[in-house]
């Protein structure tokens, strides 16, 4: 695997185009229900597609379809399993209980290193700790450990949301918001911007990637940094499509999926998010406040409540948590 680095996407695309001169044997259509102008489409999947095309000498023709062309968040797994697309990207937390086991990374204070967290998730998928998804073969995990609380006005106390309505990207984040005295709002991702713009919400708790892609800083510029829990997205293949490949092309896919590819994608997200947040901060467009040790001590009961709730309400939750902690430590 020789995956491209962030900033080299144009070169990667050129490599993919030059190798496309070879005979194309297989089409790989990837459904990415994210905006075509965002980092996920313009960099992550551009690089991944170019690498697969280059390594296959153009025999795999990869088409990345963004802007919910083939699927929407929350139904991409079903669409890929049905063969509407050959591969897909989605957010497991929008599927509710179906993929609640991946939500272990959202427990506050757990798995602060994105790359190691992604590798740990892969090991649990690979060894069968996490259940297989019918019709689907996992390709990679993309972990973002930049979840923050963002508010319209600065908080008087960093640990107290004082009744503010905060959009929560997951049930766990909703519990954290409640534990901080806020009112969590459960909305679909496309509804976030309008809710903030209309004043129906005073803030959002989300990862930096979404914050940057949708320009939430225009409305909620005050960010609070703490180990709130990580976000995770998944990339997966139609199993029948993969099984139909000749062995040498299967090897190309294998070489561009798995633990190291999950690390690559997670590291890429981290570098992009850190640099973009720094740019906004330098320009005075956002203000970041890192919670102190005393603040984190104040929040310990709220974090513990989230952890205990996840274990109690997730099937096999205790076993998943224990397995994840062991896998993460092994990284």
C-alpha positions as CSV (number, residue, x, y, z in Angstrom):
1,X,0.0,0.0,0.0
2,X,1.4,3.4,-1.0
3,X,-1.5,5.7,-0.3
4,X,-1.2,9.3,-1.1
5,X,-0.8,12.1,1.5
6,X,-3.1,15.1,2.0
7,X,-2.1,17.9,-0.3
8,X,-1.1,15.5,-3.1
9,X,-4.6,14.7,-4.4
10,X,-4.0,16.4,-7.8
11,X,-0.9,14.2,-8.3
12,X,-2.9,11.1,-7.2
13,X,-5.6,11.9,-9.6
14,X,-3.1,12.3,-12.4
15,X,-1.6,8.9,-11.6
16,X,-5.0,7.4,-11.7
17,X,-5.8,9.0,-15.1
18,X,-2.5,7.9,-16.7
19,X,-3.0,4.3,-15.6
20,X,-6.6,4.4,-16.9
21,X,-5.1,3.9,-20.4
22,X,-4.9,0.2,-19.6
23,X,-7.9,-2.0,-20.3
24,X,-10.6,-1.4,-17.7
25,X,-12.0,-4.7,-16.6
26,X,-14.0,-3.6,-13.5
27,X,-16.1,-0.6,-12.5
28,X,-16.1,0.4,-8.8
29,X,-18.9,2.9,-8.0
30,X,-18.5,4.4,-4.5
31,X,-21.5,6.2,-3.0
32,X,-20.4,9.0,-0.7
33,X,-23.5,10.9,0.8
34,X,-21.4,14.0,1.6
35,X,-21.0,17.3,-0.2
36,X,-18.8,17.1,-3.2
37,X,-16.9,20.2,-2.1
38,X,-16.0,18.8,1.3
39,X,-12.7,17.1,2.4
40,X,-14.3,13.6,2.4
41,X,-14.9,13.8,-1.4
42,X,-12.2,16.2,-2.6
43,X,-9.4,14.5,-0.8
44,X,-10.0,11.2,1.0
45,X,-12.0,9.5,-1.8
46,X,-10.1,11.2,-4.6
47,X,-6.8,9.7,-3.2
48,X,-8.3,6.3,-2.4
49,X,-9.8,6.0,-5.8
50,X,-6.6,7.1,-7.6
51,X,-4.5,4.6,-5.6
52,X,-6.8,1.7,-6.5
53,X,-6.7,2.7,-10.1
54,X,-2.9,3.1,-10.2
55,X,-2.2,-0.2,-8.3
56,X,-4.6,-2.1,-10.6
57,X,-2.9,-0.5,-13.7
58,X,-6.2,1.0,-14.7
59,X,-8.1,-2.3,-14.7
60,X,-10.4,-1.0,-11.9
61,X,-12.2,2.1,-13.0
62,X,-13.3,3.9,-9.8
63,X,-16.2,6.4,-9.9
64,X,-16.8,8.5,-6.7
65,X,-20.4,9.7,-6.5
66,X,-21.0,12.4,-3.9
67,X,-23.9,14.7,-2.9
68,X,-26.2,11.7,-2.0
69,X,-26.4,10.7,-5.7
70,X,-26.9,7.0,-4.9
71,X,-27.7,7.0,-1.2
72,X,-28.4,9.2,1.8
73,X,-26.8,9.1,5.3
74,X,-28.4,6.2,7.0
75,X,-29.2,4.0,4.0
76,X,-25.9,3.6,2.3
77,X,-25.1,0.3,3.9
78,X,-28.5,-1.1,2.6
79,X,-27.9,0.3,-0.9
80,X,-24.4,-1.1,-1.1
81,X,-25.6,-4.5,0.2
82,X,-28.2,-4.5,-2.6
83,X,-25.7,-3.7,-5.2
84,X,-26.8,-0.2,-6.1
85,X,-23.2,0.8,-5.4
86,X,-20.0,-1.3,-5.2
87,X,-18.7,0.6,-2.1
88,X,-20.0,3.3,0.2
89,X,-19.3,5.6,3.0
90,X,-21.6,6.4,6.0
91,X,-21.9,7.4,9.6
92,X,-22.8,4.4,11.8
93,X,-24.4,6.6,14.5
94,X,-27.3,7.5,12.3
95,X,-28.3,3.8,12.1
96,X,-29.3,3.7,15.8
97,X,-29.1,0.3,17.5
98,X,-28.1,-1.5,14.3
99,X,-24.5,-0.3,14.6
100,X,-24.4,0.8,18.2
101,X,-21.3,-1.4,18.8
102,X,-19.2,1.1,16.7
103,X,-20.4,3.8,19.1
104,X,-17.9,2.5,21.7
105,X,-15.5,5.2,20.4
106,X,-18.0,7.9,21.3
107,X,-17.6,7.2,25.0
108,X,-16.0,10.3,26.6
109,X,-12.4,9.9,27.6
110,X,-11.9,6.6,25.6
111,X,-9.5,6.2,22.7
112,X,-8.0,9.6,22.3
113,X,-5.6,8.7,19.5
114,X,-7.5,8.5,16.2
115,X,-5.1,6.2,14.4
116,X,-4.9,3.7,17.2
117,X,-8.6,3.8,17.7
118,X,-9.2,3.0,14.0
119,X,-6.8,0.1,14.2
120,X,-8.5,-1.2,17.3
121,X,-11.9,-1.1,15.6
122,X,-10.5,-2.9,12.6
123,X,-9.1,-5.7,14.8
124,X,-12.5,-6.2,16.5
125,X,-14.2,-6.4,13.1
126,X,-11.5,-8.7,11.7
127,X,-11.6,-11.2,14.7
128,X,-15.4,-11.4,14.7
129,X,-16.0,-9.5,17.9
130,X,-18.2,-7.1,16.0
131,X,-20.9,-8.8,14.0
132,X,-20.6,-9.1,10.2
133,X,-22.9,-7.0,8.1
134,X,-24.9,-9.2,5.6
135,X,-23.9,-8.5,2.0
136,X,-21.1,-6.1,3.0
137,X,-17.4,-6.4,3.5
138,X,-15.7,-3.7,5.7
139,X,-13.0,-1.7,4.0
140,X,-11.9,0.9,6.6
141,X,-12.7,2.9,9.7
142,X,-12.2,6.7,9.7
143,X,-11.9,8.1,13.2
144,X,-12.1,11.7,14.1
145,X,-11.1,12.6,17.7
146,X,-11.9,16.3,17.2
147,X,-15.5,16.3,18.6
148,X,-16.1,19.6,20.3
149,X,-18.9,21.6,21.8
150,X,-19.5,24.8,19.7
151,X,-21.7,27.6,20.9
152,X,-23.0,30.9,19.5
153,X,-21.9,32.9,22.6
154,X,-19.0,32.1,25.0
155,X,-20.0,30.0,28.0
156,X,-19.8,31.7,31.4
157,X,-18.6,28.3,32.7
158,X,-17.0,25.8,30.4
159,X,-18.8,22.9,32.1
160,X,-22.3,24.4,32.2
161,X,-24.4,24.8,29.1
162,X,-27.1,26.6,31.2
163,X,-30.1,25.3,29.3
164,X,-28.8,26.0,25.8
165,X,-30.2,24.0,22.9
166,X,-27.3,22.0,21.5
167,X,-27.5,19.8,18.4
168,X,-26.2,16.3,19.3
169,X,-24.7,14.1,16.6
170,X,-25.4,11.0,18.6
171,X,-27.2,9.7,21.6
172,X,-24.0,9.6,23.6
173,X,-23.3,13.3,22.8
174,X,-26.9,14.0,23.8
175,X,-26.3,12.5,27.2
176,X,-23.2,14.5,27.6
177,X,-25.1,17.7,26.7
178,X,-27.8,16.8,29.3
179,X,-25.1,16.1,31.9
180,X,-23.7,19.7,31.3
181,X,-27.1,21.2,31.8
182,X,-28.0,21.7,28.1
183,X,-30.9,20.6,26.0
184,X,-29.9,18.1,23.3
185,X,-31.6,18.3,19.9
186,X,-31.7,15.3,17.6
187,X,-31.7,16.4,14.0
188,X,-30.6,15.0,10.6
189,X,-27.2,16.3,9.4
190,X,-28.8,18.3,6.6
191,X,-30.9,20.1,9.2
192,X,-28.1,21.4,11.3
193,X,-27.2,24.5,9.4
194,X,-30.7,25.8,9.1
195,X,-31.4,25.1,12.8
196,X,-28.3,27.2,13.8
197,X,-29.1,29.9,11.2
198,X,-32.7,30.3,12.4
199,X,-31.7,30.4,16.1
200,X,-33.5,27.1,16.8
201,X,-30.3,25.9,18.3
202,X,-27.5,27.7,20.2
203,X,-24.8,25.2,19.4
204,X,-23.7,21.9,18.1
205,X,-21.6,19.0,19.3
206,X,-19.8,17.5,16.4
207,X,-16.4,16.6,14.9
208,X,-14.3,19.2,13.3
209,X,-14.7,17.7,9.8
210,X,-18.4,18.4,9.8
211,X,-17.9,21.7,11.5
212,X,-15.5,22.7,8.7
213,X,-17.4,21.2,5.7
214,X,-20.6,23.0,6.6
215,X,-19.1,26.3,7.8
216,X,-20.8,26.2,11.2
217,X,-18.2,28.6,12.4
218,X,-20.2,31.4,10.8
219,X,-22.8,30.9,13.5
220,X,-21.2,29.0,16.4
221,X,-17.6,30.2,16.7
222,X,-16.8,29.2,20.3
223,X,-15.3,25.8,20.6
224,X,-14.6,23.8,23.8
225,X,-11.9,21.2,23.6
226,X,-12.1,18.0,25.8
227,X,-12.1,14.2,25.4
228,X,-15.7,14.3,24.4
229,X,-15.5,11.0,22.5
230,X,-14.5,10.3,18.9
231,X,-16.6,10.3,15.8
232,X,-16.3,7.4,13.3
233,X,-17.3,6.8,9.7
234,X,-17.2,3.5,7.9
235,X,-16.3,2.5,4.3
236,X,-17.5,-0.8,3.0
237,X,-17.8,-3.0,-0.1
238,X,-20.5,-5.0,-1.7
239,X,-19.4,-8.5,-0.8
240,X,-20.6,-10.1,-4.1
241,X,-18.8,-7.4,-6.1
242,X,-15.6,-8.2,-4.2
243,X,-16.0,-11.9,-4.5
244,X,-16.4,-11.5,-8.3
245,X,-13.0,-10.0,-8.7
246,X,-10.1,-12.1,-10.0
247,X,-7.5,-12.9,-7.4
248,X,-5.0,-10.2,-8.5
249,X,-7.6,-7.5,-8.3
250,X,-8.8,-8.8,-4.9
251,X,-5.2,-8.3,-3.8
252,X,-5.4,-4.6,-4.9
253,X,-8.5,-4.1,-2.8
254,X,-7.0,-6.0,0.1
255,X,-3.9,-3.8,-0.1
256,X,-6.0,-0.7,0.1
257,X,-8.3,-1.7,3.0
258,X,-7.8,-2.8,6.5
259,X,-5.9,-1.6,9.6
260,X,-3.2,0.5,7.8
261,X,-5.7,2.1,5.5
262,X,-7.9,2.9,8.5
263,X,-4.8,4.5,10.1
264,X,-4.1,6.5,6.9
265,X,-7.6,7.9,6.6
266,X,-7.8,8.8,10.3
267,X,-4.4,10.5,10.2
268,X,-5.4,12.4,7.1
269,X,-8.5,13.6,8.8
270,X,-6.5,14.7,11.8
271,X,-4.0,16.7,9.8
272,X,-6.6,18.4,7.8
273,X,-8.8,19.3,10.8
274,X,-5.9,20.6,12.9
275,X,-4.6,22.8,10.1
276,X,-8.0,24.2,9.1
277,X,-8.9,24.9,12.7
278,X,-5.6,26.7,13.2
279,X,-6.2,28.8,10.1
280,X,-9.7,29.9,11.4
281,X,-8.2,30.6,14.9
282,X,-5.4,32.7,13.4
283,X,-7.9,34.7,11.4
284,X,-10.0,35.3,14.5
285,X,-13.0,33.4,13.1
286,X,-13.1,30.9,16.0
287,X,-12.1,30.8,19.7
288,X,-10.9,27.5,21.2
289,X,-11.0,26.9,24.9
290,X,-9.4,23.8,26.3
291,X,-11.1,22.5,29.5
292,X,-8.8,22.3,32.5
293,X,-8.1,19.3,34.7
294,X,-10.5,20.9,37.3
295,X,-13.2,21.2,34.6
296,X,-12.7,17.5,33.6
297,X,-13.0,16.5,37.3
298,X,-16.3,18.4,37.4
299,X,-17.5,16.4,34.3
300,X,-16.5,13.0,35.6
301,X,-20.0,12.1,36.8
302,X,-21.5,13.1,33.4
303,X,-18.8,11.0,31.6
304,X,-19.4,8.0,33.8
305,X,-23.1,8.2,33.3
306,X,-22.6,8.2,29.5
307,X,-20.3,5.2,29.7
308,X,-22.7,3.2,32.0
309,X,-25.7,4.1,29.8
310,X,-23.9,2.8,26.7
311,X,-23.0,-0.4,28.4
312,X,-26.5,-0.9,29.7
313,X,-28.3,-0.1,26.5
314,X,-26.0,-1.7,23.9
315,X,-26.4,-5.4,23.3
316,X,-23.2,-7.1,24.6
317,X,-22.0,-3.6,25.6
318,X,-19.8,-4.7,28.5
319,X,-18.0,-7.2,26.3
320,X,-17.6,-4.7,23.4
321,X,-16.2,-2.1,25.8
322,X,-13.8,-4.6,27.4
323,X,-12.6,-5.9,24.0
324,X,-12.1,-2.4,22.7
325,X,-10.1,-1.3,25.7
326,X,-7.8,-4.4,25.2
327,X,-7.5,-3.8,21.5
328,X,-6.7,-0.1,21.9
329,X,-4.1,-0.9,24.6
330,X,-2.5,-3.4,22.2
331,X,-2.0,-0.6,19.6
